[in-house]
Amino acid sequence: MVPICKKRIVFTSFGGHYSDSPKYISKKIYELAPELDQVWLVKKCYMDNVPKYAKCVDICTKASLKEMILPAALGIIAPLVV
């Protein structure tokens, strides 16, 4: 079995902003389940717009790639296992 961080949600929006539908989905999830860990991949100039309950990672760094390794790997491996 591959370990999955079931309490983490990674968000990004078109252009690296904190905006659009993911912004409102994030807010609603926080209202309903504040215990979930939210991570936003945004451009550095927009980090101030992300609320304090969410972790902010610059989309143009290696850290953002590390946040996406497990979800990407699961998307590739899971269909092969099933």
C-alpha positions in Angstrom: 0.0 0.0 0.0 1.1 3.5 -0.7 0.7 5.9 2.2 -1.8 8.7 1.5 -2.1 11.9 3.5 -5.9 11.8 3.7 -6.2 15.1 5.5 -4.3 17.3 2.9 -5.8 19.1 0.0 -3.6 20.9 -2.5 -5.1 23.8 -4.4 -3.9 25.9 -7.3 -5.7 28.3 -9.6 -5.1 29.5 -13.2 -2.2 31.9 -13.3 -1.0 31.1 -9.8 -3.5 33.3 -8.1 -5.6 32.7 -5.0 -8.9 33.1 -6.9 -11.6 31.5 -8.9 -13.6 28.5 -7.9 -10.8 26.9 -5.9 -10.8 29.9 -3.6 -14.5 29.4 -2.7 -14.2 25.6 -2.5 -11.3 26.1 -0.1 -13.3 28.5 2.1 -16.3 26.1 2.2 -14.1 23.1 3.1 -12.6 25.2 5.9 -16.1 26.0 7.2 -17.1 22.4 7.1 -13.8 20.7 8.1 -11.2 23.0 9.6 -9.1 20.1 10.6 -8.0 19.4 7.0 -4.6 20.7 6.0 -4.9 23.0 3.0 -1.9 23.8 0.8 -2.1 26.5 -1.9 0.4 26.7 -4.8 0.6 30.3 -5.7 3.0 32.8 -7.2 5.1 34.6 -4.5 3.4 38.0 -5.3 0.0 36.6 -4.3 0.9 34.8 -1.1 -0.5 37.6 1.1 -4.0 36.9 -0.3 -4.1 33.3 1.0 -5.8 33.0 4.4 -3.9 32.1 7.5 -5.5 28.6 7.8 -3.8 27.4 4.6 -0.2 26.7 4.0 1.3 28.7 1.1 4.0 27.4 -1.2 5.5 29.3 -4.1 4.5 27.6 -7.3 7.8 28.3 -8.9 9.9 26.4 -6.4 11.0 22.8 -5.7 8.8 22.8 -2.6 5.7 23.0 -4.9 6.9 20.0 -6.9 7.4 18.0 -3.6 3.8 18.7 -2.6 2.6 17.2 -5.9 4.9 14.1 -6.1 2.6 11.8 -4.2 -0.7 12.8 -5.8 0.9 12.5 -9.3 2.5 9.2 -8.5 -0.9 7.8 -7.2 -2.6 9.0 -10.4 -0.1 7.0 -12.4 0.3 3.9 -10.2 -3.2 3.3 -9.0 -4.7 2.3 -12.4 -1.8 -0.1 -12.9 -2.4 -1.8 -9.5 -6.2 -2.1 -10.0 
